[in-house]
Structures are given as C-alpha cells and as structure tokens.
Amino acid sequence: MLNDETILSLAADALMQIAFLITEPVDGDSPQESSHFARIHFKGPDQQGELHLLASSGFANEVAANLLAVEPHEVQAEEAGQALGELANILGGEVVAALGGVEQPFELGLPEILSSPPPPSSGATMVRLESEEGQLEIRLCTR
C-alpha cells in the first residue's frame, strides 16, 4: 500500500509534467464540491484495486486547458472529463509502477469517466491537492 506522501508526490509530479500545473496538498477536511469523476482499475499478482479521481469543475477545466493549450473558459465539460480520464490513466500507471509493476506483471485497465462519484471504499487512502482553480481528491482503494 502506498502512503499519503507517495500518492501526493506521484500526483503532483504527473500534473506538473503533463499539464504544467503546480499543486499543493490540502490540509484538513475542506473539500470542494466535485463535478468530474474518473477511475481506473489495476490488478497485480498480490493486490488489485482502483484509483478514483474526483475534481472540482475549476480543477478539471484547468487541467484540460493546459493539456489543450487553450484558456480555461474555452474548455467544454466533456473535454474536462476526458482530461480527468487521461490523468487517471497516467496516475494509474505511476501507482502501478510504485506498487511494484516494474518487477511484477500488473494489468492496468482503461480509464472510466463517471457521471457520479464512485462510492467510498473503507480502507482507501485519500489525499487532496489544490491548484489556483480548484481541488482534486485522489482515492487509492486496494484489496
């Protein structure tokens, strides 16, 4: 299982590399309302699970705008959702590698863009990042 600091670091690095986005961890219990949701499944020899991403509209628009090289107000809702799905794919690959996927065979599913938040999972590791425009909640659920 990955700890909070590792997940935060993986996510911050991925966001900086793919979307040129600077983020900071969110302390405490002050979530913004999420409007975009994505998940990706993974399976390895000793563990399997899902990575859930829940983003505020501002965060998802900011990621999409940076990926598409447009202004945030030019981003359509569908593009914001697709950008979050792409982030789930990239971050899912980083998580699998950190769990040992470099030495062990892991399967990474296709990212799913969801219309509602995935149900909370007991025992999930949950972290939040924020940018200038909003927040991203990341849940790593393993079994």
C-alpha positions as CSV (number, residue, x, y, z in Angstrom):
1,M,0.0,0.0,0.0
2,L,1.2,3.5,-0.8
3,N,1.2,6.2,1.8
4,D,-0.3,9.6,1.5
5,E,3.0,11.3,0.8
6,T,3.9,9.0,-2.0
7,I,0.5,9.4,-3.7
8,L,0.7,13.2,-3.3
9,S,4.2,13.2,-4.8
10,L,3.2,11.0,-7.8
11,A,0.1,13.2,-8.5
12,A,2.0,16.5,-8.1
13,D,4.8,15.3,-10.4
14,A,2.3,13.9,-13.0
15,L,0.3,17.2,-13.0
16,M,3.5,19.2,-13.4
17,Q,4.7,17.1,-16.3
18,I,1.6,16.7,-18.3
19,A,-0.4,19.9,-17.5
20,F,2.3,22.3,-16.2
21,L,0.2,22.6,-13.1
22,I,1.5,23.5,-9.7
23,T,-0.4,21.9,-6.8
24,E,-0.2,21.9,-3.1
25,P,-1.6,19.3,-0.6
26,V,-4.8,20.3,1.1
27,D,-4.7,20.1,4.9
28,G,-7.7,19.2,6.9
29,D,-11.3,18.5,5.9
30,S,-12.3,21.2,3.5
31,P,-13.3,19.5,0.2
32,Q,-14.7,21.5,-2.6
33,E,-17.7,20.1,-4.4
34,S,-16.6,17.7,-7.2
35,S,-18.2,17.7,-10.6
36,H,-15.9,15.5,-12.6
37,F,-15.1,11.8,-11.8
38,A,-12.8,9.2,-13.2
39,R,-11.5,5.8,-12.1
40,I,-9.1,3.2,-13.4
41,H,-8.7,-0.5,-12.2
42,F,-5.4,-2.3,-11.7
43,K,-4.5,-5.9,-10.9
44,G,-1.3,-7.5,-9.9
45,P,-0.1,-10.8,-8.5
46,D,-0.6,-9.8,-4.9
47,Q,-3.1,-6.9,-5.0
48,Q,-5.7,-5.3,-7.0
49,G,-7.7,-2.1,-6.7
50,E,-9.0,1.1,-8.2
51,L,-7.8,4.7,-8.4
52,H,-10.6,7.3,-8.1
53,L,-10.2,10.9,-9.1
54,L,-12.8,13.5,-8.0
55,A,-12.2,17.0,-9.3
56,S,-13.9,20.3,-8.9
57,S,-15.0,22.0,-12.1
58,G,-12.3,24.6,-11.8
59,F,-9.5,22.0,-11.4
60,A,-10.8,19.8,-14.3
61,N,-11.1,22.8,-16.5
62,E,-7.6,23.9,-15.6
63,V,-6.1,20.5,-16.4
64,A,-8.0,20.3,-19.7
65,A,-7.0,23.9,-20.7
66,N,-3.3,23.2,-20.0
67,L,-3.4,19.9,-22.0
68,L,-5.2,21.5,-24.9
69,A,-3.3,24.8,-24.8
70,V,-6.5,26.9,-24.5
71,E,-7.9,29.3,-21.9
72,P,-10.0,27.6,-19.1
73,H,-13.2,29.4,-20.2
74,E,-12.8,27.7,-23.6
75,V,-13.0,24.2,-22.2
76,Q,-16.2,22.2,-22.7
77,A,-17.5,19.9,-19.9
78,E,-16.8,16.8,-22.0
79,E,-13.2,17.9,-22.5
80,A,-12.7,18.5,-18.8
81,G,-14.0,14.9,-18.1
82,Q,-11.7,13.5,-20.8
83,A,-8.7,15.3,-19.3
84,L,-9.5,13.8,-15.9
85,G,-9.7,10.4,-17.5
86,E,-6.3,10.9,-19.1
87,L,-4.9,12.0,-15.7
88,A,-6.4,8.8,-14.2
89,N,-4.6,6.8,-16.9
90,I,-1.2,8.5,-16.3
91,L,-1.5,8.4,-12.5
92,G,-2.7,4.8,-12.6
93,G,0.5,3.9,-14.4
94,E,2.6,5.7,-11.8
95,V,0.7,3.9,-9.0
96,V,1.2,0.5,-10.6
97,A,4.9,1.2,-11.1
98,A,5.2,2.3,-7.4
99,L,3.4,-0.8,-6.3
100,G,6.0,-3.0,-8.0
101,G,4.7,-3.1,-11.5
102,V,8.2,-2.7,-12.9
103,E,9.3,-6.1,-11.4
104,Q,5.9,-7.8,-11.4
105,P,3.2,-8.1,-14.0
106,F,0.3,-5.7,-13.5
107,E,-2.7,-5.1,-15.6
108,L,-4.0,-1.5,-15.9
109,G,-7.5,-1.1,-17.2
110,L,-8.9,1.7,-19.3
111,P,-9.9,4.9,-17.5
112,E,-13.6,5.4,-17.0
113,I,-15.2,8.8,-16.9
114,L,-18.1,8.6,-14.4
115,S,-21.2,10.7,-14.2
116,S,-21.3,10.5,-10.4
117,P,-18.7,9.9,-7.7
118,P,-17.6,6.3,-7.1
119,P,-18.8,5.0,-3.7
120,P,-16.3,5.5,-0.9
121,S,-14.3,2.4,0.0
122,S,-13.3,1.5,3.5
123,G,-9.6,1.4,4.0
124,A,-8.9,3.6,1.0
125,T,-6.0,6.0,1.1
126,M,-7.4,9.5,0.3
127,V,-5.5,12.7,-0.4
128,R,-6.4,16.1,-1.8
129,L,-4.4,18.5,-3.9
130,E,-5.4,22.1,-4.9
131,S,-4.4,24.4,-7.7
132,E,-5.3,28.0,-8.2
133,E,-8.6,27.0,-9.7
134,G,-9.8,24.1,-7.6
135,Q,-9.2,20.8,-5.9
136,L,-8.6,17.2,-6.8
137,E,-9.4,14.3,-4.5
138,I,-7.5,11.0,-5.1
139,R,-8.6,7.7,-3.5
140,L,-6.5,4.6,-3.8
141,C,-8.5,1.6,-3.0
142,T,-6.7,-1.8,-2.8
143,R,-7.8,-5.2,-1.8
